[in-house]
Amino acid sequence: MTWKSIVEYAKALRKFYLAASKKDKTGILNEFGRVTGYHRKSAVRLLLHPPAGRGCRRGRPPKYDRELVRPLVKLWEASDCAGSKRLQPFLPFLLASLEDHEELQLDQETKEKLLSLSAATIDRLLKPFRQRPLRRPFSQAQSLTSIKALVPIRTFGDWREVKPGSLQADLVFHCGESLEGFHLTTLVAIDVSTGWTECEPIWGKGQQRVGSGVHHVREHLPFAVRELHTDNGGEFLNEVLYTWCKREGIHFTRGRPYKKNDQAHVEQRNWSLVRRLVGYDRYSSKEAYLQLGKVYRLIRLYSNFFQPISKLTCKQRVGAKVRKQYDKAKTPYQRVLEAKILTEPETQEMEKLYRNLNPVRLRAQMYAELERLWKLAERPGSTASSKTATRASAPGAREPSLQAVRDTELR
């Protein structure tokens, strides 16, 4: 029963309760407790002392007023709707960044209240704003699993205490509902130690193009690459990438077939950075390829500098349950600085870049570019030309000039 229904029920019984004998009062209290679930003492208090006003609230008075919700929602949206356990430890840094760029101005008392919020309180205050649909519907696509035993296997248990520079990489297909014909792909690479993530659009899924994308990701990383781990797809397990890793001194490993846990870190980023934002539509045009590049340049800055992540530190089985403990949520940028792997000029350059980034404006630009990308999607029944995809996938077809330059980097 709702609180309003309980009050109305108590109001209807009150006159009978006051006029009843001791024996009859016992019966009324028993019935009231059976219907409402109230303890006898609580029922007696409610029947003898009705609520003072229409807006009466049980329990202690609220500590956080409604004025605190507005800035909290703005901070939450600036973090791209991060979960409360990731958002709560990042609030001081995010609030300082928004104030530096004059996106949010608060008095000292409000700031102290915001920074004292617990994760559970943040969840409670944001609950009315969380009910939002996905940006794009699901349309499951199959994966290619051409297995070539060129590199050693590395399982999920071999990723403890890895150093910065240990990458997991995967390829996400932008093929819509069918794998037939030509379509664009996205190369996702994440550093397991720091969580630093790079996304690179790929013109198709050819070995040379994917290898060039890996080389391009390496150039964008703020630290050197030590290890590379992929799945068993033929776009990775081939002579091109294997030879390149051997020449550059990069330890190349792969996961077990059909065991996605072996590359769980990059699988998480496939959803949070590609599927959740870009979606499941089909893209196969040069315009979509160039637009994907613009989107990923913004996502790179936003996710690495303003998206805190928590890492699993301990896992313990108690009976049928598994208890997991996580460290304090930090952004990949913060973890890179804490790792002390950058030189002093590189550290100063990254700090300068961070201070110049406005998370609110960056997020708005990111979604504006995503809107332009979604208009280029080829959906069933749309007027998008299929000839472009046919010509692009044909041998000897002309490629975008930007990709042609990248294809030569690995040679």
N, C-alpha and C positions, 0 to 999 in steps of 0.2 A: 504493500500500500504506500501511496505517496504521503508526504507530510500533510498536505492539504486535506486528504481524505481522512487521515487519522484525527486531525483537529475537528473536522465536521462530525465524525463518529463520536468523539468525546463530548462535543457540544450537545448531541442528541441524547446521550446517556446521563449527562450531568444532573438534570433535575430529578431523575429517578434514583440516582446514586445518593444524592443529598437527603432524600426523603426515605430511603430504605433502612431496614433494620441491619444489625451487624451481620446476621446470617445471609440476608439478601445481598449486602455489599460484597461479601465473599464470592457469591455467585457471579455478580456483575464483573468483579475484578478478574475472575477466572476466564470468563467469556471474552473480556476485553484483551487479556493477554494472549488467548488462543487466536484471536482474529488478527491482532496487530503485531504479535511477537514481543510486546513490551514486558519489562520486568514489573512486578507488582508495585514496587515503590515508585517507578516512573509513571505507572498508570494512575496511582493515587495522586501524585503531584499534578498530572495533567487534568484529572477530573475535579480536583479542588481548586486549582489555580490556572484558569485558562490563559492562553497567550495574551500579552499586553496589547499587541497591535497586529495589523495585517501582515506586516513584513517581519514578523518575529523569526529569529533564527536560533536554532539550538546550538549548544556548544560555545566555545570561546569565540570572541569577535575576530573577524578577519584581520590579518596582519598587513596584507598587501591590497591596496585599493585599486580601483579600475583604471586610474591614471597610469599605473605601471604597465598595463597590458599593451598600450599603444607603442611605447619605445621597445618593449620586448618583442613584439611582432615585427617591428622594423629590423631589429637585430637578427631575428630568426630568418626573415626573408633574405637579408643580406648574406647570410651563411648558406643560402640555397636550401632552407628548411632542414638544417641538420638536426639529428636526434639530440635529445636533451643531455645525454651523458657525454656527447662530443661538444655540444654547444656551451655547457656550463663552465668548464675550465678555460674556454677560449673567449668568454665574454669580456674580460678586461682588455685583451688585445684588439678585439673587434670594435668595442666601444671607443677605444682610443683612436683607432683608424677612422671611424665615422666622424668623430669630433674634429680630427685634424683636417678632414675634407669638408667640414661644415655640413654634413648630412644629418647630424643629430646634435642638439644642444640641450643638456639637462642640468638641473641644479644639483648641488652636492648631495642633498638628502635622497633624491631619486636615484642617483648613481650608486650610492651606498646600498640602497634597497635592491637594485638590480644585481649588483655583484654578490649580494648575500643569498640570492635565490638558490635553492637546491635543485637537483635534476628532477625530482618528483614534483616540486612546485611548478617548475617550468612546463612539465608535461600537463599538469592540471590547468594552468593558465592558457596554454596554447591548444587545448583539446578542441574548442569550437572552430579553430582555423585549420585543423589538419585534414578535414574531410574534403580532399580534392582528388579528381580523377587523374589518371595517367595522361601524359601529353600525347601519346600515340598508343593505339591498341596493339595487343600481342598478335603475332603471326609466326608461329614456330617454323624455323628453317633447319634443314638437316646439315650435318657437318661432314666434311671430307676427312677420311681417316686412312690415307695411303701411307702405310708404315714402311719406313726404310731404316734399317738398323745401322746407322752411320755414327751414332754418338751414344755414350753410356746413359743408363737410366738413373734418375734421381727422384726419390719418393718424397712424400710430404713430411716425413720425419727428419729429413736432412737439411731443414731450413732454420734450425735454431742457431742463434748467435751468429748469423751471417754478417759480414761487413758491408758497408756501403759500396755499391758497384755490382751487386748480385741481382741481375734482372730476370724477370719472368715476362715472356712475350706471347701474344696470341693475336690471331687474325679474326676480325668480326666482319661478316658478310652483310652487305647492303643489297640483298637480292629479293626482298619482298617475300612472296609466297612460293617462289620457284628458284632453283639453282641453275636453270637452263640459261644459256646465253651469257653475254658479258654483263658485269656489274662491278661497282666500286667496292672496295674493302677498306677497313681501318686497322692499322697496326697499333696495338696497345701494349705498352711496356711499362713495368713498374719496378722500382727498386725496393726489394723486400725489406731492407733494413730501415730506410727512411720514409717509404711510402711515396716517394717522388714519382710522378706518372707523366708519361708522354704519349700523345696520340698523333698518328701520322696517316693521312689519307693515301691510299695505294690505288694506282690505276690498274685494276684487275687483281689477279693473284699469281702472276708469273713469278718464277724463281728470282730472276734478275731484279724485278721491281720490288719484291719483298725484301731482298737483300739490300737494295739501295735505301729502302725505308728504315731498315735496322741501322744502317750507317748514318742516316740523317738523324735518327733518334739519339745515337751516340754523340753527335756533335752538339745537340741541344742540352744534354745533361750537364749539370754543374760540376760533376766529378767523373773520374775515369771508370770505364766498364771493366769488371774483372771476370764476371761469369754471365752466361746467357742460357736460359732454360726455356724450352718451347714444348708444344705437344708433338704429335707424330704426323702432322700434315706434311704433304710433299712440298708445300711452299716454303717450309723451313728445313726439312731433312733432305738436303740436296747438296751437290758438289759445290755450288756457288757459295752458299753461306758457310758450309763446313770449312772450305778452304780459306775463306776470309777470316773466320774466327781463329783458325790455326795460325795464320800469318800474323794476326794482330795480338796473339797471346791471350785470347779470351777462351776460358774453359766452357765448352759447349756441352749441354746435357739435355735430356728429354724426359718426359713423364711416361708412365705406363699407359698402354692403350686402354681407352675407356675409363680412366681413373682421373677425373677432373680435380680431385683433391691434391694431386701432385703439383698443380699450378693454381692453387686456390686463390692466391693473392691477385693474379691478373684476371681470373674469372670474376672476382668481385668488381673490378674496375670495368669489365666488359658491360656490366649492368649499370653501375652508378654513373659512368661518364659517357657511354655510347648509347646503350639501349634506352636508358631513362630519358636522355636528352634528344639524341638524334632520332631514335625510334626504330621501327622495323620495316620502313618503306624501301622501295627499290630506287637506286640511283645508278645511272650509267652514262651521264653526259659530262662533257668537259666543264660546263658551267657548275654542275653539282660538285665536281672534283675540286675546282678552285674555291667554291663556297665552303666546302668541308675544311679546307686549309685555313680559311678565315675563322671558322668556328673553333677549330682546335687550338689556334693561337691564343684565343681568349680563354678557352677552357683550361689550357696549360697554366696560365697565370692565376686564374680564379681557384682552381682545385689545389694547386701546390702552395699558395700563399694564404688562402682564406678558408680551407676546408680541413678542420682538425680530424684526426683519426686516432683510434685507440688500438693498441696492440695487445694481444693475448700474452699474459705473463705466467699464468698458472692454470692448470686444469686437473681437477681431482674428482674421482668417482666415489660417490657415497650411496651405496645401495644401487637403486635403479636410476639415480640422478647423477648428472655431471655438473659440478660447480666450476665456473670459469671466472678468473680474475683478470682484469685489464688494467693497463697503466693509465696515467693521466693523459687525456686527449691533447694532442699537439698537432700542428700543421707540419707537412713535410718540410717546409722552409725552416721551422724551428728545430726539427730533428737534424737537418743538415748542418745547421750552425752548432748544435750541441755535439755532433760527431767530430768536430775539429778536423775536417778533412780538406778544408779550403785554405788557400793562402790568404794573407791579410788583404791584398788588393781585391781578391775575389769576394771575400766576406764583405768588404765595404761596398762593392758594386751591388751585391745582392741586397744589402740593407738599404741602399739608396733606391733600388727598384721597388722594394717593399713600401717605403715611405711615399713614393710617388703614385702608388696604386690606390684607387678609390673603389672599394668593394661594391658599393651600390651602383656606381656608374659602370663598372666592369660587368656586373651581372646583367644590367639593362642592355648593354651592348651585345652580350653573349646571346640573350634571347631575341634581340632584334635580328642578329645574323641567323639564328635558328629559324625564325619565321621566313626569312628569304630562302633558306635551304629547303624547308618543307614545301614551298611552292614549286620546287624543281623535282619533287618526287614523282615517280611513275607508278600510278596505282591502277588496278584493274578497271577498264572502261575509260581511262583518261585519254587525252588526245596526244600524249607524249609519243614522239616518233620512235618506232622500234628499229628503223634503219640505222640510226646512230649507234645503237648497241651492236648491230650486226657488223657495221663497218669497223667499230672499235675492236671487236674481237677477232677480226679477220687477220691472217698473217700479213705482215708488211704495212699495217694500217698506221696512219700518222698519229703520234701521241702528243699530248700537251708538251709544250717546250720546257716547262718546269720539270716534268717527270723525265724527259729525255736527258736533262742535265744530271738528274740524280742517278739515272741508270748507268752513267759512265763513271760514277764515283767508286764503284766496287771493282772496276776492271783494273 
